[in-house]
Amino acid sequence: MKSLLPLLLVAAAAQAQTTTGKAPADPYSFSVDKYEIVRDADDFDGMAFGAKARVADNLRIAFSYADASSDAFTLVSGVNLELDANRFSLGAEYDIPAGPGAVTLSLGYAQTSAEAEGGATGDAFNNRQIVLGARYGMSLGAGFTASLAVNHFISDFEAEAGFSTAPARAALAQRYDGSPTSVGLTLAYAPTDYLTIHLTYATEDSLLGLAGADNTISFGVRANF
């Protein structure tokens, strides 16, 4: 329930703005999303917080922060642990009208760091990324929209030199290193101009961009100001 509290706060804030009767200028937005990343044995559950600001026609800057924790899993024989990962990203988005919808191109920089608990403790790895994205979205009517997004993560993965043993560090790289491409489908509903509720299914790990994931499911809300 605690992890869902930010979702409720964003929804409440957007609903409170609706009661003022003012039309939204929509230069800013704030979003909260709950993520479930499906992997082999080390599924991750996470929350992501995002903020966007329009700086010119069709151009936005975007910032996000995410925190995700894995299930307990065996990294190497005798080493059972859990990972707590933190990620921040900064980037830009540009909208291009196309047919009944719009194409959004994005470029960002992200960094993910993880700490281990259990059979091995301390800083586990650091992953710096360039993220290239393209999304096409269109209105379905009655407040519904749909979008298809592709994100490619160009990763610079590094296991921390002081983490556990050399075999454990090699196992981290084997498990998470790579540059995955995630394809996601989002269905969104806007009950008011100030609030959007969205559900996304994506291939790969669309939150942390770590290799080896099966898929990601996320649910969230966005407040528009």
N, CA and C of each residue as an Amber inpcrd file, in Angstrom:
protein
   675
   0.8120000  -1.2040000   0.0000000   0.0000000   0.0000000   0.0000000
   0.8510000   1.2610000   0.0000000   2.0100000   1.2290000   0.7240000
   2.8570000   2.4110000   0.7640000   3.3430000   2.7920000  -0.6270000
   3.6500000   1.7960000  -1.4620000   4.1700000   2.0820000  -2.7950000
   3.1180000   2.7270000  -3.6770000   1.8350000   2.5440000  -3.3690000
   0.7750000   3.1350000  -4.1750000   0.3950000   4.5320000  -3.7010000
   0.8960000   4.9530000  -2.5340000   0.5300000   6.2670000  -2.0070000
   0.8870000   7.4050000  -2.9440000   2.0930000   7.4410000  -3.5630000
   2.3890000   8.5270000  -4.5030000   1.4160000   8.5980000  -5.6660000
   0.9300000   7.4450000  -6.1450000  -0.0530000   7.4380000  -7.2310000
  -1.3220000   8.1560000  -6.7960000  -1.7520000   7.8780000  -5.5810000
  -2.9690000   8.4960000  -5.0730000  -2.7850000   9.9910000  -4.8590000
  -1.6000000  10.4090000  -4.4130000  -1.3430000  11.8290000  -4.1870000
  -1.3630000  12.6170000  -5.4930000  -0.7630000  12.0450000  -6.5530000
  -0.7870000  12.7200000  -7.8520000  -2.2140000  12.8510000  -8.3590000
  -2.9890000  11.7820000  -8.2270000  -4.3750000  11.8220000  -8.6790000
  -5.1760000  12.8460000  -7.8990000  -4.9460000  12.9130000  -6.5820000
  -5.6710000  13.8680000  -5.7580000  -5.3030000  15.3010000  -6.1130000
  -4.0260000  15.5440000  -6.3850000  -3.5930000  16.8930000  -6.7400000
  -4.2140000  17.3460000  -8.0560000  -4.2400000  16.4340000  -9.0260000
  -4.8320000  16.7640000 -10.3190000  -6.3350000  17.0220000 -10.1880000
  -7.0130000  16.2130000  -9.3600000  -8.4420000  16.3940000  -9.1670000
  -8.7250000  17.7140000  -8.4600000  -7.8510000  18.0900000  -7.5180000
  -8.0290000  19.3610000  -6.8290000  -7.9070000  20.5350000  -7.7850000
  -7.0080000  20.4540000  -8.7570000  -6.8780000  21.5140000  -9.7480000
  -8.1290000  21.6210000 -10.6030000  -8.7580000  20.4710000 -10.8820000
  -9.9470000  20.4750000 -11.7250000 -11.0500000  21.3300000 -11.1160000
 -11.1260000  21.3420000  -9.7870000 -12.1950000  22.0790000  -9.1190000
 -12.0340000  23.5840000  -9.2490000 -10.8480000  24.0710000  -9.6730000
 -10.6680000  25.5130000  -9.8210000 -11.3550000  26.0440000 -11.0550000
 -11.6450000  25.1570000 -12.0180000 -12.3250000  25.5800000 -13.2340000
 -11.4130000  26.2340000 -14.2450000 -10.1010000  26.2460000 -13.9980000
  -9.1640000  26.8640000 -14.9240000  -8.7270000  25.8540000 -15.9780000
  -8.5420000  26.3220000 -17.2060000  -8.0470000  25.4450000 -18.2630000
  -6.5520000  25.2340000 -18.0730000  -6.0590000  24.0190000 -18.2320000
  -4.6360000  23.7540000 -18.0140000  -3.7700000  24.3340000 -19.1110000
  -2.6930000  25.0070000 -18.6940000  -1.7250000  25.5020000 -19.6740000
  -0.8560000  24.3540000 -20.1850000  -0.6790000  23.3250000 -19.3610000
   0.0150000  22.0960000 -19.7310000   1.4840000  22.2850000 -20.1160000
   2.2040000  23.2510000 -19.4880000   3.6320000  23.3090000 -19.7860000
   4.4410000  22.3210000 -18.9410000   3.8220000  21.7980000 -17.8740000
   4.5340000  20.8920000 -16.9810000   3.6860000  19.6440000 -16.7270000
   4.3760000  18.5620000 -16.3970000   3.6740000  17.3580000 -15.9700000
   4.5220000  16.6230000 -14.9440000   3.8340000  15.8630000 -14.0830000
   4.5070000  15.0450000 -13.0750000   3.8390000  13.6880000 -13.0740000
   4.6280000  12.6120000 -13.0840000   4.0770000  11.2670000 -13.1670000
   4.6600000  10.3600000 -12.0970000   3.8610000   9.3740000 -11.7120000
   4.2780000   8.3390000 -10.7760000   3.8520000   7.0040000 -11.3650000
   4.7820000   6.0430000 -11.4230000   4.4900000   4.7400000 -12.0170000
   4.9750000   3.6110000 -11.1230000   4.1870000   2.5500000 -11.0690000
   4.5470000   1.3130000 -10.3630000   4.9760000   0.2920000 -11.4150000
   6.1620000  -0.2900000 -11.2400000   6.7320000  -1.2080000 -12.2270000
   6.8940000  -2.6170000 -11.6690000   6.6490000  -3.6110000 -12.5180000
   6.9380000  -5.0120000 -12.2290000   7.7920000  -5.5310000 -13.3890000
   9.0590000  -5.8380000 -13.1120000   9.9870000  -6.3160000 -14.1370000
  10.1540000  -7.8240000 -13.9680000   9.7900000  -8.5810000 -14.9890000
   9.8300000 -10.0380000 -14.9260000  11.1650000 -10.5290000 -15.4770000
  11.8790000 -11.2910000 -14.6390000  13.1460000 -11.8820000 -15.0430000
  13.1120000 -13.3760000 -14.6990000  14.2590000 -14.0280000 -14.7640000
  14.3190000 -15.4670000 -14.5080000  14.0200000 -15.7660000 -13.0420000
  14.8850000 -15.3080000 -12.1310000  14.6830000 -15.5470000 -10.6990000
  14.7500000 -14.2640000  -9.8910000  15.1710000 -13.2020000 -10.5220000
  15.4120000 -11.9410000  -9.8170000  14.4760000 -10.8380000 -10.3200000
  13.1810000 -11.0800000 -10.2150000  12.2100000 -10.0500000 -10.5960000
  12.4570000  -8.7830000  -9.7870000  12.1990000  -7.6270000 -10.4240000
  12.3260000  -6.3440000  -9.7490000  10.9470000  -5.6950000  -9.6110000
  10.6810000  -5.1030000  -8.4510000   9.5210000  -4.2480000  -8.2350000
  10.0450000  -2.8380000  -7.9990000   9.4390000  -1.8480000  -8.6630000
   9.9700000  -0.5020000  -8.5270000   8.9340000   0.5890000  -8.6740000
   9.3340000   1.7820000  -8.2600000   8.5480000   2.9940000  -8.4410000
   9.3930000   3.9960000  -9.2150000   8.7500000   4.7280000 -10.1230000
   9.4460000   5.7510000 -10.8980000   8.6820000   7.0630000 -10.7930000
   9.4240000   8.1550000 -10.6730000   8.8580000   9.4920000 -10.5770000
   9.4410000  10.3300000 -11.7120000   8.5810000  10.9640000 -12.4840000
   9.0560000  11.7250000 -13.6350000   8.4860000  13.1270000 -13.6690000
   9.2510000  14.0450000 -14.2270000   8.8030000  15.4190000 -14.4030000
   9.2350000  15.8990000 -15.7870000   8.3400000  16.6330000 -16.4610000
   8.6410000  17.1670000 -17.7840000   8.2480000  18.6320000 -17.8420000
   9.0060000  19.4020000 -18.6220000   8.7220000  20.8270000 -18.7920000
   8.8980000  21.1960000 -20.2600000   7.9070000  21.8940000 -20.8020000
   7.9830000  22.3350000 -22.1900000   8.8510000  23.5860000 -22.2530000
   9.8890000  23.5620000 -23.0820000  10.8150000  24.6900000 -23.1730000
  10.6960000  25.4230000 -24.5080000  10.0240000  24.8050000 -25.4710000
   9.7930000  25.4200000 -26.7770000   8.6760000  24.6340000 -27.4540000
   8.2040000  25.1260000 -28.5940000   7.1720000  24.3930000 -29.3170000
   7.6480000  22.9700000 -29.6070000   6.8680000  22.0060000 -29.1610000
   7.1300000  20.5820000 -29.4050000   8.3610000  20.0200000 -28.6940000
   9.0410000  20.8350000 -27.8830000  10.2670000  20.3730000 -27.2280000
  10.0980000  20.3890000 -25.7080000  10.4330000  19.2620000 -25.0690000
  10.3540000  19.1450000 -23.6260000  11.6670000  18.6100000 -23.0660000
  11.9850000  19.0070000 -21.8470000  13.0520000  18.3540000 -21.1020000
  12.3760000  17.4220000 -20.0910000  13.0410000  16.3190000 -19.7870000
  12.4360000  15.3040000 -18.9290000  13.4630000  14.8070000 -17.9150000
  12.9880000  14.6080000 -16.6860000  13.8250000  14.0720000 -15.6130000
  13.0540000  12.9580000 -14.9270000  13.7480000  11.8950000 -14.5410000
  13.0850000  10.8240000 -13.8060000  14.0170000  10.2270000 -12.7610000
  13.3850000   9.6760000 -11.7230000  14.1200000   8.9530000 -10.6790000
  13.3470000   7.6740000 -10.3980000  14.0650000   6.5700000 -10.2350000
  13.4200000   5.2880000  -9.9730000  14.1760000   4.5240000  -8.8980000
  13.4150000   3.7500000  -8.1540000  13.9800000   2.8640000  -7.1350000
  13.3450000   1.4960000  -7.3270000  14.1500000   0.4580000  -7.4000000
  13.6310000  -0.8900000  -7.6360000  14.4180000  -1.9010000  -6.8140000
  13.7120000  -2.9070000  -6.3200000  14.3420000  -3.9570000  -5.5150000
  14.0540000  -5.3150000  -6.1280000  15.0580000  -6.1830000  -6.1020000
  14.9050000  -7.5190000  -6.6820000  14.4200000  -8.5130000  -5.6310000
  13.9030000  -9.6400000  -6.1130000  13.6770000 -10.7800000  -5.2300000
  15.0340000 -11.3610000  -4.8480000  15.0380000 -12.1780000  -3.8110000
  16.2670000 -12.8860000  -3.4420000  16.5890000 -13.9300000  -4.5120000
  17.8590000 -14.0370000  -4.8670000  18.2690000 -15.0010000  -5.8880000
  19.7100000 -15.4330000  -5.6300000  20.1120000 -16.4950000  -6.3020000
  21.4720000 -17.0120000  -6.1820000  22.3060000 -16.4580000  -7.3210000
  23.3160000 -15.6690000  -6.9820000  24.1880000 -15.0890000  -8.0090000
  25.2150000 -16.1140000  -8.4770000  25.9450000 -16.6570000  -7.5280000
  26.8580000 -17.7770000  -7.7790000  26.6840000 -18.7390000  -6.6100000
  27.2470000 -19.9030000  -6.7200000  27.0990000 -20.9030000  -5.6630000
  27.5390000 -20.3360000  -4.3170000  26.6410000 -20.3760000  -3.3510000
  26.9560000 -19.8950000  -2.0100000  26.6900000 -18.4230000  -1.7840000
  26.3030000 -17.6890000  -2.8190000  26.0360000 -16.2540000  -2.6810000
  24.5810000 -15.9640000  -3.0500000  23.7300000 -15.8550000  -2.0330000
  22.3250000 -15.4890000  -2.2210000  22.1430000 -14.0500000  -1.7760000
  21.5010000 -13.2610000  -2.5950000  21.4100000 -11.8390000  -2.2670000
  20.1660000 -11.2000000  -2.8750000  19.9380000  -9.9440000  -2.4910000
  18.9160000  -9.0890000  -3.0860000  19.6080000  -7.8010000  -3.5280000
  19.0750000  -7.1650000  -4.5610000  19.6440000  -5.9260000  -5.0760000
  18.6430000  -4.7850000  -4.9070000  19.1610000  -3.6350000  -4.5340000
  18.3670000  -2.4090000  -4.4820000  18.9920000  -1.4410000  -5.4670000
  18.2660000  -1.1270000  -6.5420000  18.8080000  -0.2890000  -7.6200000
  18.1580000   1.0850000  -7.6070000  18.9640000   2.1000000  -7.8490000
  18.4880000   3.4770000  -7.9820000  18.9090000   4.0060000  -9.3470000
  18.0030000   4.7230000 -10.0010000  18.2800000   5.2000000 -11.3510000
  17.7790000   6.6300000 -11.5230000  18.5920000   7.4660000 -12.1620000
  18.1180000   8.7840000 -12.5530000  18.3830000   8.9770000 -14.0360000
  17.5810000   9.7900000 -14.6680000  17.7870000  10.0680000 -16.0880000
  17.4320000  11.5120000 -16.3880000  18.0730000  12.0440000 -17.3980000
  17.8140000  13.4010000 -17.8640000  17.8590000  13.3790000 -19.3810000
  16.8520000  13.9860000 -20.0170000  16.8310000  13.9440000 -21.4720000
  15.9000000  14.9700000 -22.0760000  15.6510000  14.8080000 -23.3590000
  14.7910000  15.7250000 -24.0990000  13.8800000  14.9370000 -25.0200000
  12.6940000  15.5040000 -25.2900000  11.7200000  14.8990000 -26.1940000
  11.2710000  15.9330000 -27.2230000  11.0360000  15.4710000 -28.4390000
  10.5710000  16.3660000 -29.4910000   9.4160000  15.7160000 -30.2420000
   8.3040000  16.4430000 -30.3380000   7.0930000  15.9380000 -30.9910000
   7.0380000  16.3560000 -32.4560000   6.6500000  15.4200000 -33.3130000
   6.4730000  15.6830000 -34.7410000   5.0720000  15.2030000 -35.1450000
   4.1780000  16.1050000 -35.5220000   2.8430000  15.6660000 -35.9680000
   2.9610000  14.6800000 -37.1270000   2.1440000  13.6140000 -37.0610000
   2.1880000  12.5860000 -38.1100000   0.8170000  11.9440000 -38.2290000
   0.1190000  12.2540000 -39.3190000  -1.2000000  11.6680000 -39.5350000
  -2.1530000  12.0560000 -38.4260000  -2.8910000  11.0730000 -37.8890000
  -3.8460000  11.3770000 -36.8200000  -3.1980000  11.5170000 -35.4460000
  -1.8920000  11.2980000 -35.3540000  -1.2070000  11.3700000 -34.0620000
   0.0790000  12.1520000 -34.1430000   1.0600000  11.7130000 -33.3760000
   2.3520000  12.3990000 -33.3490000   3.4510000  11.3990000 -33.0260000
   4.6180000  11.6330000 -33.6100000   5.8180000  10.8790000 -33.2930000
   6.6310000  11.6860000 -32.2890000   7.0820000  11.0360000 -31.2300000
   7.9410000  11.6800000 -30.2380000   9.3020000  11.0110000 -30.2540000
  10.3320000  11.8000000 -30.5500000  11.7040000  11.3130000 -30.5250000
  12.3580000  11.7560000 -29.2200000  13.1510000  10.8790000 -28.6210000
  13.7540000  11.2100000 -27.3250000  15.2090000  10.7700000 -27.2720000
  15.9770000  11.5080000 -26.4840000  17.3830000  11.2160000 -26.2440000
  17.6620000  11.5280000 -24.7870000  18.2710000  10.5810000 -24.0730000
  18.5270000  10.8090000 -22.6640000  19.8000000  10.1450000 -22.1780000
  20.2320000  10.5970000 -21.0100000  21.3470000   9.9750000 -20.2960000
  20.8010000   9.4210000 -18.9910000  21.1940000   8.2110000 -18.6320000
  20.7150000   7.5800000 -17.4040000  21.8640000   6.8920000 -16.6890000
  21.7180000   6.7770000 -15.3910000  22.7190000   6.0700000 -14.6010000
  22.0030000   5.2520000 -13.5250000  22.3400000   3.9690000 -13.4580000
  21.7600000   3.0630000 -12.4730000  22.8740000   2.5180000 -11.5870000
  22.6690000   2.5810000 -10.2920000  23.6070000   1.9810000  -9.3470000
  22.8380000   1.0200000  -8.4550000  23.4810000  -0.0450000  -8.0240000
  22.8100000  -1.0590000  -7.2120000  23.6710000  -1.4560000  -6.0300000
  22.9970000  -1.7030000  -4.9150000  23.6370000  -2.2200000  -3.7170000
  23.0750000  -3.6040000  -3.4100000  23.8940000  -4.4450000  -2.8220000
  23.5040000  -5.8200000  -2.5070000  23.3340000  -5.9960000  -1.0090000
  22.4020000  -6.8820000  -0.6570000  22.1930000  -7.2890000   0.7200000
  22.0630000  -8.8090000   0.7480000  22.5050000  -9.4070000   1.8570000
  22.3960000 -10.8580000   1.9910000  23.7580000 -11.5120000   2.0240000
  23.9720000 -12.4950000   1.1190000  25.2320000 -13.2220000   1.0970000
  26.4070000 -12.3830000   0.6560000  26.1300000 -11.2690000  -0.0250000
  27.1570000 -10.2890000  -0.3750000  26.5450000  -8.9100000  -0.1440000
  27.3190000  -7.9820000   0.3730000  26.7980000  -6.6570000   0.6960000
  27.6560000  -5.5810000   0.0560000  27.0850000  -4.3910000  -0.0230000
  27.8220000  -3.2420000  -0.5440000  27.4550000  -2.9190000  -1.9740000
  28.1570000  -1.9380000  -2.5300000  27.9100000  -1.5150000  -3.9040000
  28.1710000  -2.6680000  -4.8670000  27.2000000  -2.9340000  -5.7520000
  27.3060000  -4.0910000  -6.6440000  27.7190000  -3.7020000  -8.0560000
  27.0070000  -2.7470000  -8.6590000  27.3640000  -2.3550000 -10.0240000
  26.9020000  -0.9460000 -10.3130000  27.4370000  -0.4020000 -11.3970000
  27.0590000   0.9100000 -11.8970000  26.8600000   0.7880000 -13.4060000
  25.7790000   1.3550000 -13.9100000  25.4800000   1.2240000 -15.3390000
  25.1060000   2.5880000 -15.9050000  25.9660000   3.1070000 -16.7710000
  25.6880000   4.3830000 -17.4470000  25.1070000   4.0870000 -18.8190000
  24.1090000   4.8740000 -19.2140000  23.4040000   4.5710000 -20.4530000
  23.0760000   5.8230000 -21.2620000  23.1110000   5.6720000 -22.5650000
  22.4630000   6.5940000 -23.4880000  21.1860000   5.8850000 -23.9490000
  20.0650000   6.5890000 -23.8840000  18.7820000   5.9830000 -24.2230000
  18.1850000   6.7060000 -25.4240000  17.9590000   5.9600000 -26.4950000
  17.3380000   6.4870000 -27.7020000  15.9050000   5.9740000 -27.7710000
  14.9560000   6.8670000 -28.0400000  13.5660000   6.4410000 -28.0410000
  12.7560000   7.0440000 -29.1640000  11.7090000   6.3300000 -29.5560000
  10.7320000   6.8230000 -30.5280000   9.3670000   6.2970000 -30.1100000
   8.3690000   7.1630000 -30.1650000   7.0230000   6.7750000 -29.7530000
   6.0100000   7.3870000 -30.7080000   4.9960000   6.5950000 -31.0600000
   3.8890000   7.1210000 -31.8500000   2.6090000   6.9920000 -31.0400000
   1.9100000   8.0940000 -30.8650000   0.6780000   8.0820000 -30.0960000
  -0.4480000   8.7340000 -30.8600000  -1.6700000   8.2600000 -30.5850000
  -2.8390000   8.8190000 -31.2420000  -4.0630000   8.6760000 -30.3510000
  -5.0260000   9.5510000 -30.5870000  -6.2630000   9.5240000 -29.8240000
  -7.1900000   8.4360000 -30.3510000  -7.8700000   7.7510000 -29.4060000
  -8.8750000   6.7570000 -29.7590000 -10.2890000   7.2810000 -29.5400000
 -10.3740000   8.5060000 -29.0050000 -11.6730000   9.0940000 -28.7190000
 -12.1230000   8.8030000 -27.2970000 -13.0750000   9.6000000 -26.8170000
 -13.6550000   9.4330000 -25.4780000 -12.6160000   9.4740000 -24.3690000
 -11.5480000  10.2350000 -24.5640000 -10.5120000  10.3720000 -23.5460000
  -9.4310000   9.3100000 -23.5880000  -9.5360000   8.3270000 -24.5010000
  -8.5420000   7.2520000 -24.5770000  -7.4930000   7.5700000 -25.6430000
  -6.2560000   7.1910000 -25.3570000  -5.1670000   7.2850000 -26.3260000
  -4.3630000   5.9890000 -26.2780000  -3.6630000   5.7050000 -27.3550000
  -2.7800000   4.5380000 -27.4190000  -1.4520000   4.9740000 -28.0100000
  -0.3840000   4.3350000 -27.5790000   0.9300000   4.6690000 -28.1220000
   1.8060000   3.4260000 -28.1630000   2.6950000   3.4150000 -29.1350000
   3.6790000   2.3470000 -29.3050000   5.0590000   2.9780000 -29.2150000
   5.9030000   2.4690000 -28.3250000   7.2140000   3.0650000 -28.0900000
   8.3250000   2.0380000 -28.2460000   9.4600000   2.5080000 -28.7530000
  10.6670000   1.7010000 -28.8590000  11.7960000   2.4700000 -28.1830000
  12.4810000   1.8170000 -27.2460000  13.6080000   2.4330000 -26.5510000
  14.8180000   1.5130000 -26.6340000  15.9390000   2.0810000 -27.0250000
  17.1910000   1.3250000 -27.1060000  18.1610000   1.8720000 -26.0700000
  18.6750000   0.9750000 -25.2180000  19.5810000   1.3470000 -24.1380000
  21.0110000   0.9900000 -24.5440000  21.8650000   1.9940000 -24.6620000
  23.2790000   1.7630000 -24.9600000  24.0270000   1.8340000 -23.6370000
  24.4770000   0.6900000 -23.1520000  24.9360000   0.5780000 -21.7770000
  26.4620000   0.5280000 -21.6530000  26.9330000   1.0800000 -20.5340000
  28.3270000   0.9620000 -20.1120000  28.2850000   0.3840000 -18.7020000
  28.2230000  -0.9480000 -18.6290000  28.0190000  -1.6490000 -17.3650000
  29.3520000  -1.9570000 -16.7090000  29.4140000  -1.7710000 -15.3870000
  30.6530000  -2.0490000 -14.6590000  30.3200000  -2.5790000 -13.2720000
  30.7490000  -3.8040000 -12.9790000  30.6370000  -4.3300000 -11.6190000
  31.6420000  -3.5990000 -10.7350000  31.2350000  -3.2720000  -9.5190000
  32.1210000  -2.5390000  -8.6150000  33.3210000  -3.4060000  -8.2380000
  34.4970000  -2.7920000  -8.2600000  35.7430000  -3.5440000  -8.0410000
  35.7880000  -4.2080000  -6.6720000  35.1370000  -3.5980000  -5.6740000
  35.2000000  -4.1490000  -4.3220000  34.0750000  -5.1010000  -3.9920000
  33.2450000  -5.4230000  -4.9810000  32.0970000  -6.2750000  -4.6930000
  32.4800000  -7.7560000  -4.6290000  32.2260000  -8.3940000  -3.5230000
  32.3280000  -9.8450000  -3.3360000  33.6030000 -10.4170000  -3.9590000
  33.4450000 -11.3800000  -4.8760000  34.5850000 -12.0770000  -5.4800000
  34.5930000 -11.8650000  -6.9930000  35.7080000 -12.2430000  -7.6190000
  35.8000000 -12.1140000  -9.0800000  34.7220000 -12.9240000  -9.7890000
  34.4370000 -14.1740000  -9.3760000  33.3450000 -14.9020000 -10.0270000
  31.9930000 -14.2250000  -9.8550000  31.7570000 -13.6030000  -8.6960000
  30.4900000 -12.9010000  -8.4710000  30.3920000 -11.6770000  -9.3670000
  31.4800000 -10.9550000  -9.5300000  31.4690000  -9.7830000 -10.4150000
  31.2390000 -10.2060000 -11.8620000  31.8650000 -11.3100000 -12.2670000
  31.6460000 -11.8100000 -13.6280000  30.1970000 -12.2480000 -13.8220000
  29.6000000 -12.8230000 -12.7820000  28.2060000 -13.2620000 -12.8710000
  27.2560000 -12.0690000 -12.9940000  27.5740000 -10.9580000 -12.3050000
  26.7570000  -9.7490000 -12.4430000  26.7630000  -9.2560000 -13.8880000
  27.9560000  -9.2060000 -14.4820000  28.0570000  -8.7360000 -15.8640000
  27.3190000  -9.6670000 -16.8150000  27.4620000 -10.9660000 -16.5920000
  26.7880000 -11.9250000 -17.4560000  25.2730000 -11.7950000 -17.3470000
  24.8000000 -11.4520000 -16.1620000  23.3720000 -11.3860000 -15.9000000
  22.7480000 -10.0910000 -16.4170000  23.4480000  -8.9670000 -16.2890000
  22.8270000  -7.6620000 -16.5230000  23.4400000  -6.8350000 -17.6480000
  24.6510000  -7.1410000 -18.0690000  25.2980000  -6.3060000 -19.0770000
  24.6690000  -6.5500000 -20.4490000  24.5310000  -5.4840000 -21.2050000
  23.9560000  -5.5720000 -22.5430000  23.2330000  -4.2870000 -22.8920000
  22.7920000  -4.1950000 -24.1260000  22.1040000  -2.9940000 -24.6130000
  20.7620000  -3.4090000 -25.2240000  19.7640000  -3.6500000 -24.3530000
  18.4810000  -4.1630000 -24.8540000  17.6630000  -3.1070000 -25.5870000
  16.7470000  -3.5700000 -26.4060000  15.7590000  -2.7240000 -27.0710000
  14.3790000  -3.1490000 -26.5910000  13.6660000  -2.2190000 -25.9930000
  12.3480000  -2.5050000 -25.4330000  11.2600000  -1.9210000 -26.3280000
  10.2180000  -2.7140000 -26.5770000   9.0450000  -2.2650000 -27.3340000
   7.8450000  -2.2990000 -26.3930000   7.1490000  -1.1620000 -26.2840000
   6.0530000  -1.0870000 -25.3280000   4.7780000  -0.5360000 -25.9280000
   3.6510000  -1.0550000 -25.4480000   2.3260000  -0.5840000 -25.8490000
   1.6270000   0.0060000 -24.6340000   1.1410000   1.2370000 -24.7690000
   0.4930000   1.9420000 -23.6640000  -0.9400000   2.3030000 -24.0290000
  -1.8390000   2.0500000 -23.1040000  -3.2210000   2.5060000 -23.2090000
  -3.4540000   3.5030000 -22.0870000  -3.9330000   4.6860000 -22.4420000
  -4.1200000   5.7500000 -21.4570000  -5.5420000   6.2850000 -21.5170000
  -5.9930000   6.7970000 -20.3640000  -7.3240000   7.3970000 -20.2680000
  -7.2170000   8.6830000 -19.4720000  -7.7870000   9.7590000 -20.0030000
  -7.7600000  11.0560000 -19.3400000  -9.1810000  11.4260000 -18.9210000
  -9.5410000  11.2190000 -17.6470000 -10.8780000  11.6020000 -17.1910000
 -11.0660000  13.1170000 -17.1200000  -9.9490000  13.8620000 -16.9780000
  -9.9640000  15.3190000 -17.0070000  -8.7390000  15.7870000 -17.7780000
  -8.6750000  17.0900000 -18.0660000  -7.4980000  17.6380000 -18.7420000
  -6.2630000  17.5850000 -17.8530000  -6.4720000  17.4350000 -16.5530000
  -5.3600000  17.4980000 -15.6120000  -4.7840000  16.1390000 -15.2410000
  -5.4630000  15.0740000 -15.5770000  -5.0770000  13.7590000 -15.0870000
  -5.1250000  12.7170000 -16.1970000  -4.0740000  11.8890000 -16.2720000
  -4.0210000  10.7770000 -17.2100000  -3.6290000   9.5140000 -16.4600000
  -4.3700000   8.4410000 -16.6920000  -4.0860000   7.1290000 -16.1070000
  -3.5770000   6.2360000 -17.2290000  -2.4900000   5.5290000 -17.0090000
  -1.9330000   4.7420000 -18.1120000  -1.4470000   3.3740000 -17.6440000
  -1.5230000   2.4050000 -18.5620000  -1.0800000   1.0400000 -18.3410000
  -0.1930000   0.6470000 -19.5170000   0.9780000   0.0760000 -19.2150000
   1.9490000  -0.2450000 -20.2680000   2.4580000  -1.6730000 -20.1220000
   2.5370000  -2.3540000 -21.2380000   3.2340000  -3.6410000 -21.3190000
   4.4230000  -3.4560000 -22.2550000   5.5980000  -3.8550000 -21.8130000
   6.8030000  -3.6830000 -22.6250000   7.6360000  -4.9470000 -22.6070000
   8.2780000  -5.2180000 -23.7210000   9.2620000  -6.2890000 -23.7670000
  10.5320000  -5.7970000 -23.0780000  11.3390000  -6.6990000 -22.6250000
  12.6080000  -6.3700000 -21.9700000  12.3570000  -5.5870000 -20.6660000
  13.3990000  -4.9620000 -20.1570000  13.3480000  -4.1480000 -18.9430000
  13.2370000  -2.6880000 -19.3750000  12.0380000  -2.1280000 -19.3110000
  11.8300000  -0.7580000 -19.7880000  12.0950000   0.2860000 -18.7090000
  12.3880000  -0.1430000 -17.4730000  12.6690000   0.8090000 -16.3980000
  14.1710000   1.0060000 -16.2070000  14.8960000  -0.0580000 -15.9070000
  16.3280000   0.0340000 -15.6360000  17.1800000  -0.1970000 -16.8720000
  16.6050000  -0.8160000 -17.9010000  17.3550000  -1.0910000 -19.1180000
  18.4280000  -2.1390000 -18.9400000  18.2330000  -3.0590000 -17.9790000
  19.1920000  -4.1360000 -17.7710000  18.8760000  -5.2870000 -18.7090000
  19.9070000  -5.9540000 -19.1740000  19.7140000  -7.0730000 -20.0960000
  19.1260000  -8.2760000 -19.3690000  18.5070000  -9.1670000 -20.1390000
  18.0630000 -10.4420000 -19.5990000  16.6530000 -10.4960000 -19.0840000
  15.8730000  -9.4210000 -19.2070000  14.5010000  -9.4220000 -18.6960000
  13.5500000 -10.0130000 -19.7290000  12.4150000 -10.5130000 -19.2450000
  11.3840000 -11.0430000 -20.1290000  10.4110000  -9.9510000 -20.5690000
   9.9180000  -9.1840000 -19.6000000   8.9750000  -8.1150000 -19.9130000
   8.8090000  -7.2000000 -18.7060000   8.0850000  -6.1140000 -18.9130000
   7.8030000  -5.1550000 -17.8520000   6.3400000  -4.7160000 -17.9580000
   5.6640000  -4.6730000 -16.8240000   4.3050000  -4.1550000 -16.7480000
   4.3130000  -2.9610000 -15.8000000   3.7230000  -1.8530000 -16.2090000
   3.6900000  -0.6740000 -15.3500000   2.3060000  -0.0310000 -15.3900000
   1.9840000   0.6080000 -14.2660000   0.7250000   1.3260000 -14.1240000
   1.0360000   2.6520000 -13.4410000   0.4190000   3.7250000 -13.9330000
   0.7280000   5.0050000 -13.3290000  -0.2810000   6.0810000 -13.6320000
  -0.0130000   7.2550000 -13.0430000  -0.8440000   8.4320000 -13.2760000
   0.0660000   9.6140000 -13.5820000  -0.4550000  10.5540000 -14.3610000
   0.2870000  11.7720000 -14.6930000  -0.6020000  12.9780000 -14.4620000
  -0.0670000  13.9380000 -13.7490000  -0.7600000  15.2050000 -13.5270000
  -0.2260000  16.2410000 -14.4980000  -1.1130000  16.9620000 -15.1710000
  -0.7270000  17.9920000 -16.1450000  -1.0580000  19.3680000 -15.5610000
  -0.1140000  20.2820000 -15.6690000  -0.3050000  21.6140000 -15.0780000
  -0.2450000  22.6950000 -16.1440000
